[in-house]
Amino acid sequence: MVIAARLRRTSGAGNGRSAPEMSSGPTPDGAGARPRAVLSRSLALGFTLIEIVVVVSIIVIVMGFSAPAFIKMFQNRRLEGAGTLIGSAINEARNDAVTKKQVHRIVFLRDGFRVYREPKGADKGGFEAGIRAYDPDRSGIEYDLIFAGRPYADLPTDLAVIIDNPGNPPPAEEWTLSDAETSLRFLPDGTVDFGAFEDVPSFRFHETPPEAADIIIRQKDDKQRGYLDIRPTGRSAFKVEATP
């Protein structure tokens, strides 16, 4: 074994070359040797700065095109939510009038509406629950009562019994309905009594876009409108359309 080792050293010295040193130990800096193939593969799996900038730019462009569509979708949902709320109240008042054989009203206020039960026999009537806000998030939704000829700005902020007694209104169970209120009466046979107001013909609601409706719901800086049709039968229909 000693003779073979000497022969190898002699052979390396004789041709002027020394045998390459193979070491699997740590390099002088202590980091350890790493094959070049592994480094190349790691770099190939990463992203260059140019690639990242391109991807981010594409995302920004797509979001720019998509933003108006998302905004419009949320605006439509607000209109649909307000229309659905009023339509549900109409159906509720109508159903209660039919079931209880007692006239019910919907009283319209600027920030919402109330349901009122007219007196019948021993029942003195009264308002059911509190005010129902059609825009609880205050997102800028307004509605015009076309059947009553009253725009949003002309609607009262509260019931006449409260406005007429500022700071000292009577107990809620004593509240009565004033003739000054803007309301619709739902009769025991399910029909609606417009009273001094005028029903907007349904054919105007069915036009594309609608020419008019009993109630028009709108919001600021939006061409979309919510159209609510209240038929003499007491039933209602609602849709959202863009104005010309």
Residue, then its C-alpha position, 0 to 999 in steps of 0.5 A: m500500500v505504501i509503495a502504490a501511494r509513492l508510485r502515484r505521487t511520483s507519477g503525478a510529479g513526473n508529468g508536471r501535474s498534480a492530482p486534483e484535490m477532491s474534498s467534500g468538506p467545507t470551503p474556507d468560508g464555511a458555507g460548503a461547496r454547492p454544485r453549479a447545476v443546483l444554483s442554475r436551477s434555483l435561479a430559473l425558478g425565481f422571477t426577475l424584476i421585469e417579470i414582476v413589473v409586467v404582472v403588476s401592470i396587467i393586474v392594475i389594467v384589469m382592475g381599472f377596466s373592472a372597477p366601473a362594473f363593480i361600482k355599477m353592480f353595487q349601486n344596482r344592489r342598493l336600488e334593488g334593496a330599497g325597492t325590495l324593502i318597499g315592495s315587501a312592506i306593500n305586500e305585508a300591509r295588503n296581507d294584513a288587511v286581507t287577513k285581519k279584515q282591517v284597513h292598513r296604511i303605509v305612511f311615507l316619510r323622508d327616511g323611510f315609512r311606517v305601517y298604520r292599522e286603522p281603528k276597527g271595533a275595540d281595536k283603536g288602531g295604531f302604528e306597527a313597529g317603528i320607522r323602516a329605513y329604506d337606506p339604513d347605510r345612508s348611501g345617498i338613495e332617495y325616492d319620489l312619490i310620483f303617484a302623490g306628486r311629491p318629490y323626495a325633498d317635499l316629504p316630511t321627516d317624521l309623523a305630523v304628531i311628532i312634528d306638531n309636538p316638538g320635544n313633548p310628543p304623546p305616548a306612542e300608543e296615542w299616536t293618530l294618523s293625520d290627514a296631512e300624511t302621505s299614505l296608501r290605504f290597503l282595503p280588506d279585499g286586497t285592493v289599494d285606495f289611492g284616495a286623493f292621489e292618482d295611480v300611474p298607469s302600469f303601461r308606463f312602467h312596462e315601457t323600455p325604459p319606463e316612462a314613469a312609475d308610482i315610485i321612482i328610486r334613485q341615487k346621486d351620480d347614477k343614471q340607474r333608476g328603480y321603478l316601482d309599480i303599485r297596481p289597483t289590485g294591491r300588488s306591486a312590481f319593481k325593476v331597475e333600468a338606466t335613464p336615457 
